[in-house]
Amino acid sequence: LRGTNLGGLDMRRCNLSNSDLAEAVLTNANMNRGKMPNCRFSGCLMEGWSAKSASATACNFDGADMRRSKLTRACLSESSMMNVNLHGADMSYADLSDVDLSGGLGDWGQPLETGSNLSYVKMRASVFTRALLDGVNAEGGWGPEASFFRAKMRKGNLGGGDFDSAGFQLSDLREANLSGGSFKHCDFSGADMRGADVFKADFTGADLRGTNREDIKNWSFCKISPTTKLQGP
C-alpha cells in the first residue's frame, strides 16, 4: 500500500497490521476503530484523517501531515512521530505513552530546537507518559487533565495553552516556554524547570514543590495563589 491514494475512503474497523503505507494519501480517510499496529505511515498526507478509538501502536508516522486529524481515544503508544504536523488535531483521551514527538537529535546528542507541531491541538486527558516532546510546539494547546508524567519536554512551547489540572510530575521542562499558559491545579512536583519561561503563567493551586524555582525565568511575573504548593513534602 506504499504511496497508495486512500483519501476519503471509509475503512472503519480495518485491519492493516504490519502494513507499509509510507507516503500514502489518507486525507479525510475514516479508519475509526481500525487495527493498525506496527504500520508505517511516514511521510503520509493525512490531513483530516479519522482514527477514533483505533489501535496504532508502535507505528512510524515520521514527517506525516496529520493536521486536523481526529484521534479521540486512539492508542498510539510506542510510535515514532518525529517532525509530524498535528496542528488543530483532536487527541482527547488518546494514549501516547512512550511516543517520540521530538525533532530528533542534533550535534552532541542534543535535542533539535523544533519538534512536532501540536499547536492548538485538543488533548484533554491524553496520556503522554514518558513521551519524548523535546522542542515540540504545543502553543495554544488544550490539555486539561492530560498526563505528562516523566515526559521529556526540553525547549518545548506550551505558551498560551490551557493545561489546567494536568500532571507534569518528574517531567523535563528545561528551557520550555510556559508563558501565558494556564496551569491551574497542575502537578509539577519534582519537575526539572531550569531555564523555563513562566512569564504571566497561571499556577493557581498548582503543586510546584521541587521544581528548581531559583532557575526559572520570569518567576516574579507568574501568578500563584495561597493554595499553590511551593514547599513541603
C-alpha positions, -999 to +999 in steps of 0.1 A: +000+000+000+030+023-002+021+055-019-015+044-025-043+070-026-068+061+000-081+096+005-117+099+016-123+062+019-145+046+046-123+020+062-138+017+096-127-013+116-100-021+090-071-045+099-039-032+084-015-047+109+022-045+098+014-027+066+037-003+048+017+029+039+046+052+037+039+083+016+003+072+010-026+097+008-051+092+036-066+127+036-101+126+052-100+087+053-121+071+080-102+044+099-122+046+132-117+016+154-092+001+130-063-022+139-030-008+126-002-019+149+034-018+136+024+001+104+045+026+085+028+060+078+060+080+074+056+110+050+018+103+046-007+131+037-032+125+065-050+159+069-084+152+084-076+115+089-100+099+114-088+071+137-110+074+167-106+045+191-082+029+167-051+009+177-020+021+160+007+011+185+044+010+175+038+028+142+061+051+123+044+085+115+076+105+110+072+135+088+034+129+082+010+157+077-017+150+103-033+184+105-069+183+120-068+146+125-094+130+147-076+107+171-100+107+201-094+077+223-069+063+199-039+042+211-006+054+195+017+043+223+054+035+214+050+051+180+076+074+163+060+107+154+091+129+148+085+161+129+048+155+125+023+183+118-007+178+141-020+214+140-056+215+151-059+178+157-082+163+184-062+138+205-085+139+235-083+108+258-057+093+235-028+071+247+006+084+235+027+068+262+064+064+251+057+082+218+086+102+202+072+136+190+106+153+191+126+167+162+153+141+167+188+148+180+214+171+166+251+176+173+264+161+206+231+143+211+212+175+220+175+178+210+168+199+180+151+233+185+120+223+166+099+191+172+065+181+160+037+207+157+010+203+183-002+239+181-039+243+190-043+205+195-070+192+217-055+167+242-079+166+271-070+138+295-045+124+269-016+103+282+019+113+273+037+092+300+075+091+292+069+107+258+097+125+240+084+160+234+117+179+231+112+210+210+075+204+204+053+234+196+021+230+216+013+267+216-024+273+223-029+236+231-059+225+251-049+197+275-068+198+308-062+167+329-036+154+305-007+133+319+029+142+310+045+121+338+082+118+332+078+133+297+109+150+281+097+184+270+130+203+269+127+235+249+090+227+242+065+255+237+033+254+258+028+291+257-008+303+259-021+268+263-048+256+288-034+227+308-054+230+339-052+200+363-026+183+341+002+162+356+038+171+348+054+151+377+091+144+372+090+158+337+119+176+320+108+211+312+142+227+309+142+259+288+105+253+280+081+282+272+052+282+296+045+319+292+009+330+293-003+294+298-030+283+323-016+256+346-041+259+375-041+229+398-014+212+378+011+188+395+047+198+387+062+181+417+097+170+410+098+185+375+130+200+362+121+236+352+156+251+350+155+279+324+118+276+318+100+309+310+068+313+331+060+350+322+023+356+331+017+318+335-011+310+359-001+284+386-031+290+409-035+259+431-006+241+414+020+219+431+054+233+423+074+215+450+109+205+440+109+224+407+143+244+408+124+276+411+155+296+416+165+289+379+131+297+364+128+327+341+103+355+350+092+338+382+082+371+396+058+377+368+038+345+370+006+341+390+004+320+422-022+318+449-023+308+486-032+273+475-001+270+453+023+245+469+059+257+469+075+239+498+070+208+520+067+171+514 
